[in-house]
Each structure stands twice: as C-alpha cells, then as structure tokens.
Amino acid sequence: MTQEFHGKCHCGAVRFSYQGEAISQGIRCNCSICIRKGAMMSTESIAAEKIMIDIEAGALGLYEYGTKTAKHYFCKRCGIYPFHQSRSQPGDYRVNLGCLEGVDPFKLEEIFFDGKNLF
C-alpha cells in the first residue's frame, strides 16, 4: 500500500513529496561521496514524474563528478542533501530518509550498497 511522503532540507527552502511504499529499510553506500555524507537513502527509486519538488529561488545546488551521470542536490542555504538522481538509474531519484517527516533512519534496517567497487 502506498502513502504520501513529505521531505525538506533543514531550513525548508527545498521541499519534496512523493507516493511510495512503507519504509522499513534504507541504503548506506560506501562510494566516495556517500561515505562522506553519511546519509541513509531510500531503497525505492522514484521516477522523475512521480516526485514533486518545490524550491525557493536560488536555493538548490547541484554537484556532479566523474561521468556526471549522478546528480547530487543540496540546499545552498543550510547545506542539507535531500535527494539525488542516481548513476545506476539516471533520471530517477533516491531521497535522504533523514529529510522525510515521520521517518527515523536510526530505526530502519540498514542495507549495504558497495558503490565503491561497483563502477
């Protein structure tokens, strides 16, 4: 059964929502950027047309590296990383579970993803 999730950065300048399955797990990746961010990401990949993103003018930053396929977004005001478009599924989003209202990433089952050795 799907439910609506709402998320935002710390200051609220970057907000998003989507319909998804109940969350019981999250992904921890050891690639060079994820290991530094320390965020737990959604296991569900969200198609671009299924996520609603609302951003205050000038608040969203983008970081790309390597092949520039993955797109890592962050709030320029508070620095929080709310979501990214993944390299393995270009155009689809994964969200930082710590940004979702009512979701405690510390209570979720952790799934390890070996991004360091994947590519």
LINQUI-V449124 format. One record per pair of residues at least 24 apart in sequence whose C-alpha atoms are under 10 Angstrom apart, sorted by the first residue. I is the first residue (numbers start at 1). J is the second residue. If there is no record, write none. Layout:
I,J
I,J
//
This chain:
5,51
5,100
5,101
5,102
5,103
6,52
6,99
6,100
6,101
6,102
6,103
7,53
7,82
7,83
7,95
7,96
7,97
7,98
7,99
7,100
7,101
7,102
7,103
8,53
8,54
8,55
8,75
8,80
8,81
8,82
8,83
8,96
8,98
8,99
8,100
8,101
9,74
9,75
9,77
9,78
9,79
9,80
9,81
9,82
9,83
9,96
9,98
9,99
9,100
10,75
10,77
10,78
10,79
10,80
10,81
10,82
10,99
11,75
11,77
11,78
11,79
11,80
12,54
12,55
12,56
12,59
12,75
12,77
12,78
12,80
13,54
13,55
13,56
13,57
13,58
13,59
13,60
13,75
13,76
13,77
13,78
14,53
14,54
14,55
14,56
14,57
14,59
14,60
14,73
14,74
14,75
14,76
14,77
14,78
14,80
14,81
14,82
15,52
15,53
15,54
15,55
15,56
15,75
15,82
15,99
15,100
16,51
16,52
16,53
16,54
16,55
16,82
16,83
16,95
16,99
16,100
17,50
17,51
17,52
17,53
17,54
17,95
17,100
18,46
18,47
18,48
18,49
18,50
18,51
18,52
18,53
19,46
19,50
19,51
19,52
20,44
20,45
20,46
20,50
20,51
23,97
23,103
23,104
23,105
23,108
23,109
24,103
24,104
24,105
24,107
24,108
24,109
24,110
25,97
25,105
25,107
25,108
25,109
25,110
25,111
26,95
26,96
26,97
26,105
26,106
26,107
26,108
26,109
26,110
26,111
26,112
27,94
27,96
27,97
27,105
27,108
27,109
27,110
27,111
27,112
27,113
28,110
28,111
28,112
28,113
28,114
28,115
29,111
29,112
29,113
29,114
29,115
29,116
30,112
30,113
30,114
30,115
30,116
30,117
31,113
31,114
31,115
31,116
31,117
31,118
31,119
32,115
32,116
33,65
33,72
33,115
33,116
34,115
34,116
35,115
35,116
37,80
37,81
38,96
39,81
39,82
39,83
39,95
39,96
39,97
39,98
39,99
39,105
40,94
40,95
40,96
40,97
40,98
40,99
40,105
40,106
40,108
40,110
40,111
40,112
41,82
41,83
41,84
41,93
41,94
41,95
41,96
41,97
41,98
41,99
41,105
41,110
41,111
42,83
42,93
42,94
42,95
42,96
42,97
42,98
42,105
43,94
43,95
43,97
43,110
43,111
44,92
44,93
44,94
44,95
45,85
45,86
45,89
45,91
45,92
45,93
45,94
45,95
46,85
46,89
46,91
46,92
46,93
46,94
46,95
47,85
47,89
47,90
47,91
47,92
47,93
47,94
48,85
48,90
48,91
48,92
48,93
49,91
49,92
49,93
50,92
50,93
51,92
51,93
51,94
51,95
87,119
88,115
88,118
88,119
//
